[in-house]
Amino acid sequence: MDTLAKINKMLEKIMPLLTPSSVVIGVLAGSHLQPYTFLSPWVFAFMTFAGSLGSGFKEFAKVLTRPFPLIANLLILHALMPLVAWGTASLFYPDDIHVVTGFILAALIPTGITSFLWSSIYMGNIALTLSIILIDTMLSPFIVPLGMSLFLGAKVEMNMALMIQGLFFMIVLPSLIGMLLNQLTGGKVKTTLAPKLAPFSKLGMGVVVAINSSVVAPYLSTLDAKLLGMAGVVLLLAIIGYLMGWFIAKCSGWDRGVIVTLTFNSGMRNISAGAVIATAYFPAAVALPVVLGMLFQQTLASTFGKFLEIVEKRTTHPESIKYGSKAG
């Protein structure tokens, strides 16, 4: 157990490097990893299960008594940012429907599971973080296909029924099983099984990223102006997501824990899920904006953690920082 805890701690420290390195491995391995694409949904289902062990149904009840931050975060994730992504992609890539589809998909996928890690490090509201992740995750089988249909209509062929079924077995079912185990054990599974699975879950993220990056390897192998420009647009949209969460929470007058939570949950996306969806239900080119997002996500999370500290020092007295830092 001590060994697993040490490995998990080490993996947490290298999170900003884990996903970009996995993208590089996937691109270099290319055709060697492509035959293992079928494993991605299974590995991701395991990651979702491991991530949901830390919360039970009580978290929902607690957050629902003050639902406005939750509602605001869902609106940022699935209304405001998809609109921004659609407008930006249509402006820069009006003749490339696959790229536009990729940007919209990247904006519609649920919030990142690793936002819990960053929210914990910077002492956000843990109950709110878990609730946003779980509610958003369980809504994703309906939100993602519906959003794609609304923004793209008949421009892109997609089997909505098959996508909903895949997302249910990859995300919703593992989440419900994990939460049920938490409930049945009175939360004990959070301190027994969850820590043992945590390092494997983080390694699983690397595996999923590498496998799905291998699918788009032909598009990433040539470093041209279009690819660099697309990477710049992906980076810009990710930054906008973080800033939007922070700005709305700040203007709403919510406490520090909620501001931290909305910042990370608005900026981070479950890119591993997005890559699996893109490669499973769309042409390989659609996965390109999603995979490019993997290069920046963890590094941006670390950067915005520092941003929150700097802003906090400028606007808050030390004693109120200590009081406001209590998570939950």
N, C-alpha and C positions, 0 to 999 in steps of 0.2 A: 504493500500500500504506500509506503514511504517513497519507494522508487517511482511509482506512478504519479505521486504528488509532485515529485521533483521534475519529472518529465513534463507534466502539465504546466508547471511554473515556467520552465524553460521555453515551452511552446508559446505561452502567453507573451513572453518577452520578445520573441521573434515574429509575432503576428504581423507587424508591418512588412516583413520580408517574406513571410510564408506564401501568400497568394501570388505575388509577382514572380517568385522563384518557381512556383508550380506552373505558372503560365509559360515561362521559359522552358521548363522541362517538357511540357506538353508539346510545344512548338518544335523543339529539337528532336523529341522522340517520334513525332508525327505518326506515320503509318503503323509503328510498333504498338501504339496505345489505342488506335482507333477500333480494333476488334473487341476492346473491353468496354465500349460505350454502354452496352447493356447493363453494366454494373452500377452506373451512376445513380439511377433512381433508388437502387437498393442501399447503396452507401449513404445517400442523402436521407432516406427514410430512417436509417440508424441515427444519423446526426440529429434529426428532428426529435426522435424519441429521447435521446440523451439530453437534449436541450430542454425538453418539457418536464423532466423529472423534478426540476427545482420548484415547480409551482403546482398548487392544487386549485380546486374550484373556489376556494375562499378569496383568492386574489381578485377574481372577477367581481365578487360581491362587494369587496372593499372599494375597488376603483369605480364601480358603477354608481356609488353614492355621490361621487363628484366626477361626472363623465365628460365634462367639457374639454380637459386636456386630451383625453382619449379621442374624442370626436374630432378635435382640431388636428391631431396627428394623422388620423385616417384621411381627412380631407386634403392635407398636404400631400400625403403619399399617393392618393388615388384620384385626385381631382386637379389640384394646382400643378404638381410636378409633371403629370402626364400631359397637361395642356402646354406647359413650358417646353417639354421635350418634343411634342408634336410640332409646335410652332418653329422651334429652332431647327429640327431635322428637316422640316419642309422647306425652310428658308435656304439651308446650305446644300441639301441633297434632294431637290424637287423631282429629279428624274430617276432616282434610285429607290424604288419602293421597298426593297429588302433592307436597306440601311435605315430608312424611316421606320419600318416595322421593328427593327432591332432597338432603336432608341425608345420607341413607345413601350415595347416589352420591358426594357430595362427600367422604365419609370413606373410600370404597373406592378412589378413583382413585389412581394411583401417585404417588410422591413427586415434588416439583417439580424440573425440570431446572435451574432457576435456583438451587437449593440448592448446586450446585457453585460458583457465583459467590460466594455468601455464605460458604461453607465455606473458599474460597480467601482471601477478604478477612480472615477471622478465624483463618486458619491451622489449619484442621481436618485430619483425616486424608484426604488427597486420594484415595489408592487405595481406601479404604473408601467414600468419597463416590461415586466413579464406579461402583464395583461395586454399591452399593445402588441407584443410579439405573438402571443397565442391567438388573440382575436383576429389580428390581421392575417396570420398564417392560416387559420381555419376558414376565413372568408375568401382566401386566394383562389380556390377552385371556381368561384363564381365571378369574382372581381376581374381576374386576368382575362378570361375568355370574353366577358361582357365588354370590358374596356377595349380590347383589341377589335371587337366587332364594331363598337361605337366610333372609334377613331379611323378604322380602315375600311369598314363595310365589306364589300365584295372584292376589294382590291387584292386581298391575299387569301388564298385557299387555306382553310384550317378546319380540322375536325373538332368542333367545340365539345362534343360529347366525349370523345376520346381524351381530350385535354383535361376536362373536368374529372374524369375517372382517374387519370394518371396523377393529378394533383391531390385527389382525395387519398389515394393509397400511399403517396409519397410524403404528404404533409399532414393532412387532417387525422387520419387513423393513427399514425405513430404519436401525434400530439395527445390525442385522447387517451391512448393506452398509458403514456407517461404520466399524465395528470391523474388518471385513475389509480395508478400505482402509488402516487404521492398521497392521494386521499385515503386509500385503503391502509397504508402503513403509518398514517398520522404524520406524514412529512419525514419519516425516518429514512426513506429512500434517497432523500436529498443529501444526506450525510454518509450513506453507506454505498449505494450503487452509483449515484451520479458522479462522485469524485473519481471512481474507478474507470468510468466510461469517458470522462472529460478529455484525457489526452488522445484517446482513439478517435473521438469526435473531431478534434482539431486536425489530426492526421488525415481523417476522412475528407475534410475540406480540401486539403492539399491534393488528395487522390482525385476527387471530383473535378477540381479546377484543371489538373493536368490532363485528365482524360478528355474533357470537353474542349480544352485548348488545342488538343491534337486534331480535332475535327476541323477547326478553322486555321490550322497551321499553314495551308497554302496561301491564305489571305494575309497572314502575319509575317510570312517569310520574306516578303519584299517590302522594304522600308521606303515608301514613296511619300509624296506630298499629301496624297489623299488619306493615307493611313495616319500620318502625323497630325493632319488637320482634324481627323475624326477623334483621335486621342485627346486633342485639345478641347473639342466640343464636349466629350464625355467628362473630362476633368471640370470644365466650367459648370455643367449641369449638376455634377456631384456637389460642388462648392455651393451652388445656389440652394440645393436641398438642405444642407447644414444651416446656412444663413437664414433660410426661411423658417425653419423650426425654431432657431434661437430668437429671431426677431418677433415672431408671433407670440411665443411664450413670454418674452420680455415685455411686449406691449400689453399683454393681457394681465400683467401684474402678478403672475404666478410665482411661487417661491423658487428658490435656487434649485432644489431637487428636481422640480418639474421642468425648469429651463434646461438643465443638463440632459434629462431624459428626452425631451422633444428635439434637442439639437442632434443627438446621436441617432434617434429613431427616424428622424426626417431625412438625415443624410445618408445613412447606411441602408443597403438593400441586400436581400438574400440572393446574391449574385450567383452562388452555386446552383440554386433552384432555377434562376433565370437561364443559366447555361444549359442545364438539363432540359428545360422546356424548349429552348431555342433549337437545340440539336435534335430533339425528339419529334417536334411538330412543325418545324419550318426548314427552309433551305439553309445550308451552312452559313451563308452570308449574313443571315439575320442575327446569328450569334456573335458577330464581330463587335458591335458596340457593347454588348454584355460582357464579353471576355476582356475587352479593353478596360472596363470598369474595375476588373480585378487587380489591375496594375496600381490603382490609386486608393482603393477603399480603406485599407488598414492604415496606410500612411496618412491619409486625410483625417481619419479618426484620431490618430495621435496628434496631428497638427491642431485640430479643433479642440482637443482636450487642453492643449497649451493656450489656445485662444480664449477658452472659458476662464482659465486661471488669470490671464492678463486682464481681461475685461472685469473680472470680479475684483481684482486688486485695485483697479482704478475707481470702481463705483461703490465698493462696500468696505465698511470698517472691519478690521480683523476679528473683533469679538462676534459680529453678526455672521461672518463667514463660518466661524466654528459652530455656531448654533444652527445655521441653515444647512450645514453639510450633512446632517443626519439623514441617512437614506431611509426610504420607506414611505 
